[in-house]
Amino acid sequence: MSSSIGQAEVALTAEIVLIIALAVYGGYRALGIRHALFSRTYRNQALAAAVASLALAFLALTNLTPGSYSNSGSPTGFLAIIGPIFLTVTYSALFYMVDITARAGRFSDPLLRDTLHWSQVRKVLWALNILCIVLTFVTRIFLLLFTFLLPIVAGALLFPVLAKRTGDIVLRRHLAWLGAFFALFFLSVLFYPSVATDTELVFDGIPLAIGALFLTMSARSLAPLSRISATETA
């Protein structure tokens, strides 16, 4: 029993390191690609991918480390203090990514369709997001779960439709990767246990690792094929 628990702890630690490494690499690549782009829309999308990669690293820390919200109803130690801040940054960064990508997808649509009435819905969701963050810190009641669901549900619903409607082939590939990223997270949330053992957390971390790869591919889909193609785009 003790050996199996030890193996699970080692596997979980290795998985956390892997996810953070993939997220940092993906964010670094996204920023590098951003410097090679001329289109403001593509540059914003590359920056959003970098922000989402950073948020993914925070998510691995707050959801998979011992004493986190995933395997402890009451986090202790360092996570009890810094955990809510990490979660706030994570959720807000992911929602910012969904927001900026949704607006880019709308303006790349030849018909300029307002998918899911996002121009109006975003105002309500941002207000709810900020309200839940404030109430969490003031009342000490954990309300950030709602802000976590905002970007995941919005991204899973929005991006596949935006990818289908956009007239920009490059942005379509980018949106397809992001749609797969958020769809994967939506499915993982449905089966995410409120209290998990180390072994269960190892399996729960698999979507995060795959999501890091998806984010990297979404950024790479924006990159010009060569210096010549970048000059031609300009």
N, C-alpha and C positions, 0 to 999 in steps of 0.2 A: 504493500500500500504506500509506504513512504517513498519507495523508489519511483512508483508511478507518479506520485505527487511531485517529486523532484524533477522528473522528466518533463512534466507538464509546465512547471515553472521555467525550466530552461528553454523549452519550446516557445513559451509565451514571451520571454525576454528577447529571444532571437527574432521573433516575429515583430515585436515592437520596434526593435532596431532596424529591421528590414523596411518596415512601413515608413519610418521617419527618414531613412536613407533614400528611399524611392521618392518620397514627397519633396525632400530637399533637392534631389537631382532634377525632378520634374519642374520645380519652381525655378531652379537655376537655368535650365534649358529654356523655359518660357520667357524669362527675362532676356536671355541671349537672343532668342528669336525676335523678341520685341524690338531690340536695337537694329535688327536687319530689315524691319518692315517700314514702309513708307505710308501706308494707309492708316489713318487715325483709327478707323473702326477695328482693323486687325490688331493694331498696337494695344487698344483697350482690351480686346479679347485675350491677348497674350498676357497682359497684366492681370486680368481676372483669373486666368488659369494659374498664374503664380500665387495669387492671393488664396485661391482654393487649395493649392498644394500645401501652403503654410497652415491653413485651417485643418487640413487632413492630418498633418503632423500633430497639431494640438488635440485633435479628436482621438488619435491613437493613445496619447498620454492620458487623457481624462477618462477614456472608456476601457482601456485595457490594463493599466497599471494596477498593482495590488492596492486595495483600499479605495478604488475609484467608485464612480456611481454605478458601474455595471455589476460589480460583485460585492457591493456594500451599500446598504440603504443609507448609512451615515458615514460619509468619507471622513478619514482621520488624518492627522498630521498635516503635511504640506498641502495635500490636495483639498483639505477642508478650507484652507485659506485662499489658495490660488486657483483651485478648480473652477469655481464660478466665473472667475475672470477669463480663464482659458475658454470655457464654454461660451461666454458672451462674445468673445472675439471670433470664435469658430463659427457660431451661428450667424452672426452679423456679416462676416466675410462671405460665407456661402450665399446668403440672401442678396448681398450686394452683387455677387457674381451673376446670380439668376436675373436680377433687375437689369443690369447693364447689358447682358446678353439678349434678354427679351426685347429691349429697345432697339438693339442692333439688328435683330432678326426682323422686326417690324419694318424698319426703313430699307431693308434689303428685299422686302416683298414687293414685287411689281405693282400689286394692288393696295399696298400700304394697309393691310388688314390689321386690326387691333385684336390679336389673338387672345381669346378668353377675357377680353376687355381689360387687358393688363394695365393700360394707362390710368384707369380708375381704381382697379383692384390693388395696385401697388401702393397707393396712398393709404388705404385701409390697413394693408398688411404691415407696412412700415410703422404705422402708429401702434398696432398691436404688438409688434416686435419690441419697440422701445418701451411700451407700457409693461410688458412681461419682464423685461430686464430690470426696470426700475423697481417693480414690486418684489422681485426676487431678492434684491439687495436690501430693500427697506423692511420687508416683512419676514425675511429669512425662510419664506416658503418657496420651495423649488418650482418655479413656473417656466423655466427655460426649455422644458420639453416641448412646449408649444412653438417656441421660436426655432427649435430644431426641426420640427415637422414642416415649417413654412418653406424653407428652401428645397427640401427633399421632395415634397409633394408638388410644389410649383415647378421645379425643374423637370421632374418625371412627366408632368402633364404638358408643359410648355414646349420643351425642346424638340420632341418628335414632330409636333405640328409645325413649329417654326422651320425645322429642317426641310419639311415637305413643301412649305410655301415660299421659301427664299429663292430668289433668282440668282444668287451668288453661289457658284459651285464650291469655292474654297470655304465659305462660311457654312455651306451645307454639310461638308465633311466634319467641320469643327462642331457643329451643333449635334451631329449624329453621335460623335464620341461623348459629348457632354450628356446627351440624352441617355446613352448607355450607362454612364457614370451614375446619374441620379436614379435611373430605374433600378440599378443594382442596389443602391442604398435604400431605396423604398422597400424592396423585397427583404433586405436584411433587417430593417426596422420591424417589419411585421413579425419576425421570428426571434426578435432580440429579447432575451430573458431579463427580468428586473434584477434577479440575483443569479450570478453565474460562478461556476468553479473555474479554476485555471484551464482545465481541459476544454470546457465550453467556450472560454474566451479565445482560445487558440483558433477554434472554428469560426467564432464571430469576427476575428481579425482578418480572415481571408478576403471578405469583400473590400476591406480597407486597402489591402495590398493590390488587389485587382483594380480598385478605383484609382490608386496612384498611377498605375500604368495607363489607364484610360485618360487621365488628366495630361500625362506626358504626350500621348498620341494626339489629344485635342490641340495642344500647343504646336506640335510638329506639323499638324495639318495646315497651319497658317503660314509655315515657313516657305519662302520662295525657293524654287528648285536650285537656283544658282544665282550668282551675282548678276548675270545678264538678265535673268527673268525679273530680278528685283529692280534693275534699272528700267526695264521695259514697263513694269508696273507704275514706276514713278512718272 
